Structure formats: C-alpha cells, structure tokens
C-alpha cells in the first residue's frame, strides 16, 4: 500500500468516526395545518379587493373558490403594495 492510499483510508476513517447520528438535532413536530371547512364556497367564495387583478380571478370555479376568510394581496406598479415591501 502506498503512502497516498494509506492517507486516503486514514481520512475516510477519521471522517466516518466524526459523523454520528447522536449529533442530529431533533425539533418539535410542525403544528397542524388549518383544514378547509365544509361549505366554504357555498356563499360564492371570497372577493379580490385589488381592482386591477380582480378580473383575472373568478370568485368560484367548479368546486374551488377564493377563500372567503383569507386576505388577498397584490404587489406591483398599480397595486397597494410595492415589490420592495415584500
């Protein structure tokens, strides 16, 4: 065995001994997500408050609708929010 091969094997042994699963951090489980409520679209869905983009988004499409409890946001030149504030 050459010196180079011996150094490679020594390096592999050193790296494998320094890696340990004990060092892994284990955090808390993520919080549960809020599920949609049945009948959320029964009122026709929410509305888009931005006049410039409201025409692009129908309130309801099939079984899907804009969240009536959610807040719509828009960013850009003619919107309330600017891209710099994002």
N, C-alpha and C positions, 0 to 999 in steps of 0.2 A: 504494500500500500504506500502510495506516495504521500508526501507531506501535505499536498493540496487536498487529497481525498480525506486525510485524517482531519484536517481543519474543517472541511465541509461537514463531516459526520459529527465533529465536536460542536459545531454551530447548530446543527439540527437538534442535537441532544439538549443543548442549552436552551434553545427556543421552545422545544416541546416541554421541558421541565418548568419553564417560567409561565406557560399558559395553564391556567387552571379554571375550571368551571366554578370554583368557590368564589372567584373574584367577580362574577357576574352580578350586576345589580338587579334586584327584583323589586319592582314598584307595585303599587296598588293596581287593582283591576280598573279599567276605564269605567266611567259612570255609564249607566244605561241610557240609551237614546230615547227621546220622546217619540212615541209611536203616533201615527196619524189616528185621528178619531173617526169612527164611522159616521158617515153623513156630512163630512166637512164640505163637500161640494154641493150639498142639497140646496143651498141658497144661491147657486150660480158661481161661486168662487169669489175670491178677493178682487181687488182692482189695482191697477198700476197707477200710481199718483203722478208719474212723470208724463206730461203731455206729449213729449217728443217720441217716446218709445211705447206709449200705450197702444198704438195701432198695430204694433208688431206682435203683441201678446194677447191672444184671446183669453177671456176670463175662464172659459171652460172648453176642453177638447176631449170628447169622449168621457171616460171615467176620471180624467185628470183635470185639475183646476189650479188656479193660483191660490196659494194658501191664504185663506181669509184672516188668519191670525198673524200672518207674517208682515214684515215691513219690506217694501220694495225700495231699492236704491239704484240710482243711476249715476254715472260719472262721465264727464267729458265737457265739451265746449258749451253746449246748451243745457246742461243738467245742473242741479243744485251743487253736487259735489264735484270737485276737480280731481284729476288724476293724481295731483300732488298730495291731496289729503288722504288718499288710500293708504 
